[in-house]
């Protein structure tokens, strides 16, 4: 495991670090080969740290021709979905989009804002009840405030800010740039929009469980001039039942979300399933270590918090590394800044 410490420890802890609802992923397949570069990092630690990188010769990675929209999969049986309407699937065009499972024949519908690909989609009486940490972000008030001050308070926990986090994530994503990416637990689409405008990804799937977060994402996109809407698809899905085929996604990004997933191990296992061989997972969260390690009954407190809110508190880098390893990911690395941690791991090639 490689760890880079980028500043001194900051002990401040705010409830806003419990941000992001359960999220989910979806993507659109592509048939064009792209080039991957492996990135070898050597870390030298002094009072500050820096990273030297070596690029190997590019390797051509052939992608399967899944055809049409067959890369999307039913969240119930994981078999391919087929588009049964002529409506495209990008932002602003999903109204009237219908997708049908080839096996169970269930039909999934799109509305003006997003494609609804949760297992309970289409239910008239039943609705899944999620833990508090998830349900909170489904409310209109929190969804509205998220990009208007809520997310910004995370800087007190060591989060370096959206632009800096984006630059850090790009460094981890170098081996798969040019491929498709899923922004899991995208919230109001802070990173989804940056990925789309950067031109570094062929397709961006902004995925969240919260209907209101996806509406906020849609509204922000609509307000931006010359935004590449054709590169972005908004999807409502459950991180524990990802609606696409195995080994079909180049990268998954989850900003400030990992600690809010009801079951991080189930979510990371699903991410491992859908990543292509060599695909990259990048996520940010926080760790209560350092002086917090001496707090009496900290693990008992964590269990109580998890029972009440459904959010997870990580206590060490080793815990996050073990989570990735047991879910089939390798090459774990992380960068620290106070409570903040950005982790990366990849699916074995």
MOQUI-V378534 format. One record per residue. N is the residue number from 1. RES is the residue in one letter. PHI is phi in degrees with one decimal (* if undefined). PSI is psi in degrees with one decimal (* if undefined). OMEGA is omega in whole degrees, 0 to 359 (NA if undefined). Layout:
N/RES/PHI/PSI/OMEGA  N/RES/PHI/PSI/OMEGA
This chain:
1/X/*/134.7/178  2/X/-109.1/126.1/179  3/X/-121.0/133.7/176  4/X/-116.0/119.5/177  5/X/-94.0/121.1/185  6/X/-108.9/1.3/170  7/X/-169.7/174.3/178  8/X/-69.3/160.9/182  9/X/-69.7/137.6/175  10/X/-118.1/120.5/186  11/X/-83.6/-3.6/185  12/X/-62.9/138.2/183  13/X/-136.7/118.9/183  14/X/-119.5/148.8/178  15/X/-60.8/-21.0/183  16/X/-65.4/-16.3/177  17/X/-66.0/-16.8/176  18/X/-84.9/52.1/184  19/X/-102.2/156.7/179  20/X/90.2/132.8/177  21/X/-87.9/174.6/179  22/X/-58.7/141.5/183  23/X/-132.3/-178.3/196  24/X/-158.7/175.9/189  25/X/-139.8/156.2/179  26/X/-166.2/153.1/183  27/X/-153.4/172.1/175  28/X/-118.8/133.3/185  29/X/-75.9/157.9/178  30/X/-136.4/151.1/185  31/X/-106.9/-8.9/184  32/X/-81.9/130.2/178  33/X/-62.5/150.1/174  34/X/-136.5/167.8/186  35/X/-102.2/136.6/177  36/X/-112.8/145.1/175  37/X/-120.3/131.6/175  38/X/-83.0/143.4/185  39/X/-119.4/116.5/180  40/X/-105.2/120.4/184  41/X/-109.0/133.6/173  42/X/-116.3/126.0/185  43/X/-109.5/126.8/176  44/X/-115.5/124.4/184  45/X/-103.8/124.2/170  46/X/-124.7/-147.0/173  47/X/-66.4/-27.1/169  48/X/-125.8/169.7/183  49/X/-128.5/151.0/176  50/X/-140.3/165.4/184  51/X/-123.1/129.5/173  52/X/-100.9/139.4/182  53/X/-122.8/145.3/175  54/X/-123.2/131.2/180  55/X/-103.6/127.4/175  56/X/-85.5/172.6/178  57/X/-62.2/140.8/182  58/X/-64.2/144.2/179  59/X/-115.8/129.5/179  60/X/-76.9/126.0/179  61/X/-111.3/117.2/181  62/X/-83.4/132.8/176  63/X/-103.3/144.1/179  64/X/-68.1/145.3/175  65/X/-86.6/96.3/182  66/X/-80.0/-21.4/176  67/X/77.5/129.6/174  68/X/54.5/-132.0/180  69/X/-106.4/24.0/184  70/X/-68.7/-7.7/176  71/X/-69.9/-27.2/176  72/X/-71.8/145.4/184  73/X/-132.5/152.9/178  74/X/-68.0/129.5/179  75/X/-72.0/-5.8/178  76/X/-91.4/-51.8/184  77/X/-114.4/-3.6/178  78/X/65.1/13.9/176  79/X/-88.2/159.3/189  80/X/-60.6/149.5/173  81/X/-102.2/143.0/178  82/X/-117.6/133.7/179  83/X/-74.2/127.0/181  84/X/-114.2/15.5/174  85/X/-136.5/166.3/183  86/X/-89.1/-3.5/183  87/X/-70.4/132.8/176  88/X/-68.8/170.0/187  89/X/-107.7/5.9/181  90/X/-86.7/173.8/186  91/X/-54.5/131.6/177  92/X/86.1/-2.1/183  93/X/-127.4/10.2/185  94/X/-83.1/-14.9/179  95/X/-60.9/124.9/181  96/X/88.0/-1.3/177  97/X/-74.8/127.4/180  98/X/-123.3/130.9/178  99/X/-124.6/135.5/183  100/X/-121.3/137.5/176  101/X/-73.0/133.5/181  102/X/-70.5/-18.2/184  103/X/-103.4/-59.6/183  104/X/-87.7/-8.3/176  105/X/68.4/10.3/176  106/X/-67.4/143.4/180  107/X/-107.4/132.0/177  108/X/-110.4/140.8/187  109/X/-115.9/154.1/173  110/X/-110.0/146.6/174  111/X/-110.3/-168.6/183  112/X/-60.1/-27.5/187  113/X/-101.0/-46.0/190  114/X/-151.8/166.3/170  115/X/-87.9/131.5/181  116/X/-98.1/103.7/184  117/X/-121.0/33.5/170  118/X/-82.7/157.8/183  119/X/-61.3/-31.7/183  120/X/-88.6/8.9/180  121/X/-55.5/134.1/179  122/X/91.7/-7.1/180  123/X/-70.4/136.3/180  124/X/-96.7/-27.2/183  125/X/-112.7/-34.9/186  126/X/-92.7/141.3/174  127/X/-144.6/131.1/179  128/X/-66.1/136.4/175  129/X/-101.3/117.1/182  130/X/-97.3/166.0/177  131/X/-60.3/163.6/184  132/X/-55.1/-41.4/182  133/X/-62.7/-23.3/177  134/X/-90.6/-46.9/183  135/X/-63.1/-32.3/180  136/X/-58.3/-38.7/183  137/X/-84.1/-0.1/173  138/X/-88.5/-11.3/183  139/X/-77.2/147.2/179  140/X/-61.0/-36.9/184  141/X/-65.8/-52.0/182  142/X/-65.8/-38.3/178  143/X/-62.0/-39.4/179  144/X/-67.6/-40.4/185  145/X/-79.5/-17.1/190  146/X/-54.6/-49.9/181  147/X/-91.4/-0.7/182  148/X/-110.9/37.1/176  149/X/133.2/-34.0/184  150/X/-61.4/-55.7/184  151/X/-64.8/-30.8/183  152/X/-66.2/-26.4/180  153/X/-68.8/-12.5/180  154/X/-67.0/-13.0/178  155/X/-62.6/-25.1/179  156/X/-70.8/-14.3/177  157/X/-101.3/7.0/178  158/X/102.7/-5.8/176  159/X/-62.9/127.7/189  160/X/-79.9/-3.6/182  161/X/108.1/154.7/188  162/X/-58.8/-49.2/183  163/X/-62.1/-43.8/180  164/X/-66.8/-42.3/178  165/X/-61.0/-38.6/180  166/X/-64.0/-43.1/178  167/X/-63.2/-40.0/178  168/X/-65.0/-42.0/180  169/X/-63.8/-40.5/180  170/X/-58.8/-36.2/180  171/X/-62.9/-41.4/178  172/X/-69.7/-29.5/185  173/X/-88.0/1.4/183  174/X/-52.1/-39.4/182  175/X/-64.3/-19.0/184  176/X/-123.2/13.2/178  177/X/-60.4/139.8/185  178/X/99.9/-13.4/177  179/X/-93.6/-169.1/179  180/X/-93.4/151.0/183  181/X/-134.7/143.2/174  182/X/-108.4/122.2/175  183/X/-94.0/92.2/185  184/X/-76.6/142.1/185  185/X/53.1/53.2/188  186/X/-70.2/-17.8/183  187/X/60.4/-129.5/180  188/X/-83.8/8.4/173  189/X/85.1/26.6/179  190/X/-54.3/-51.8/182  191/X/-83.4/-31.1/178  192/X/-56.7/-44.6/181  193/X/-67.7/-38.2/178  194/X/-65.5/-42.4/178  195/X/-62.3/-41.9/182  196/X/-66.1/-44.8/183  197/X/-74.3/-22.2/182  198/X/-71.2/-23.7/183  199/X/74.1/9.4/183  200/X/-83.6/-14.3/183  201/X/-124.1/141.7/180  202/X/-72.1/-30.3/180  203/X/-153.9/142.0/180  204/X/-121.8/128.0/174  205/X/-108.4/114.0/176  206/X/-90.9/111.0/190  207/X/-122.7/132.2/179  208/X/-154.4/157.9/176  209/X/-85.6/-23.5/184  210/X/-82.0/121.3/177  211/X/-62.3/-40.5/183  212/X/-72.0/-33.8/175  213/X/-63.5/-42.2/180  214/X/-66.1/-33.9/175  215/X/-65.7/-39.7/177  216/X/-63.1/-42.1/178  217/X/-60.4/-44.6/179  218/X/-60.7/-43.6/182  219/X/-66.7/-39.9/178  220/X/-64.1/-40.3/179  221/X/-64.6/-42.3/181  222/X/-63.1/-28.4/182  223/X/-80.8/-17.6/183  224/X/-85.8/131.6/178  225/X/-78.2/141.7/177  226/X/58.0/31.5/178  227/X/-76.5/136.0/181  228/X/-77.1/74.2/184  229/X/-58.9/-31.9/183  230/X/-65.4/-11.2/180  231/X/-95.4/-5.0/188  232/X/-124.3/134.8/173  233/X/-123.6/130.1/177  234/X/-95.3/130.0/185  235/X/-135.3/131.4/170  236/X/-96.2/122.4/183  237/X/-156.9/166.2/180  238/X/-100.9/129.2/183  239/X/-61.1/-23.0/180  240/X/-88.5/-4.6/177  241/X/-141.3/73.6/186  242/X/-70.3/128.8/188  243/X/-88.0/56.1/172  244/X/-155.2/167.3/186  245/X/-70.3/160.8/177  246/X/-67.4/148.0/175  247/X/53.7/52.0/184  248/X/-131.1/-2.9/184  249/X/-118.1/136.1/181  250/X/-79.7/-36.9/183  251/X/-152.1/147.4/174  252/X/-127.4/127.4/177  253/X/-116.3/137.4/178  254/X/-138.2/99.7/182  255/X/-88.9/120.3/177  256/X/51.5/46.8/185  257/X/-129.1/-30.2/189  258/X/-53.8/-39.0/183  259/X/-75.1/-13.4/180  260/X/-98.2/-6.1/179  261/X/-72.4/133.9/182  262/X/-54.8/-37.2/177  263/X/-137.9/94.4/181  264/X/-55.7/-36.7/181  265/X/-67.0/-41.2/177  266/X/-63.3/-42.1/181  267/X/-65.3/-46.7/181  268/X/-67.8/-34.3/176  269/X/-63.2/-39.8/177  270/X/-66.0/-41.3/177  271/X/-61.1/-42.8/177  272/X/-60.5/-38.6/180  273/X/-63.0/-43.4/188  274/X/-86.6/-16.6/178  275/X/-69.1/142.7/172  276/X/-70.0/158.9/171  277/X/-54.4/126.5/184  278/X/87.7/-5.2/179  279/X/-64.7/153.7/189  280/X/-115.0/136.3/173  281/X/-112.0/125.2/178  282/X/-126.9/132.0/182  283/X/-147.6/154.7/173  284/X/-122.3/146.2/177  285/X/-158.3/-158.4/178  286/X/-136.1/157.0/180  287/X/-128.3/129.9/175  288/X/-93.4/82.4/176  289/X/-124.3/-152.6/182  290/X/61.9/-129.2/181  291/X/-62.3/-25.0/180  292/X/-66.7/-20.9/180  293/X/-65.0/-19.2/181  294/X/-95.2/1.1/178  295/X/-70.1/125.9/180  296/X/-62.2/142.0/175  297/X/57.5/32.3/182  298/X/-63.0/-40.3/180  299/X/-67.5/-35.6/176  300/X/-66.5/-41.7/177  301/X/-60.1/-41.7/179  302/X/-61.0/-43.9/180  303/X/-61.5/-38.6/179  304/X/-67.1/-42.4/178  305/X/-62.2/-43.1/179  306/X/-63.0/-37.7/180  307/X/-68.3/-33.4/183  308/X/-84.0/-47.3/188  309/X/-101.6/-22.8/185  310/X/83.3/0.9/179  311/X/-91.7/156.3/185  312/X/-112.3/136.2/177  313/X/-109.0/120.3/179  314/X/-91.0/140.9/186  315/X/-111.2/-7.6/181  316/X/-162.8/158.6/175  317/X/-64.7/-36.5/181  318/X/-61.6/-33.1/178  319/X/-64.9/-42.2/178  320/X/-68.6/-39.5/177  321/X/-62.7/-42.4/179  322/X/-64.9/-37.6/177  323/X/-59.2/-48.1/180  324/X/-65.4/-43.1/183  325/X/-62.7/-46.8/182  326/X/-69.0/-16.8/178  327/X/-98.5/12.1/171  328/X/92.5/12.4/179  329/X/-103.5/149.7/183  330/X/-128.3/174.1/176  331/X/67.1/37.8/182  332/X/-64.1/132.4/171  333/X/-139.6/161.6/178  334/X/-152.8/157.7/176  335/X/-124.7/133.3/182  336/X/-111.6/150.8/171  337/X/-155.8/92.6/186  338/X/68.1/-132.3/178  339/X/-73.7/-23.7/183  340/X/-66.5/141.9/172  341/X/-143.8/134.1/170  342/X/-109.0/126.3/181  343/X/-113.9/156.2/175  344/X/-145.2/142.7/174  345/X/-152.9/164.1/183  346/X/-133.3/160.1/174  347/X/-82.2/135.2/183  348/X/-57.3/133.8/181  349/X/-75.1/*/NA
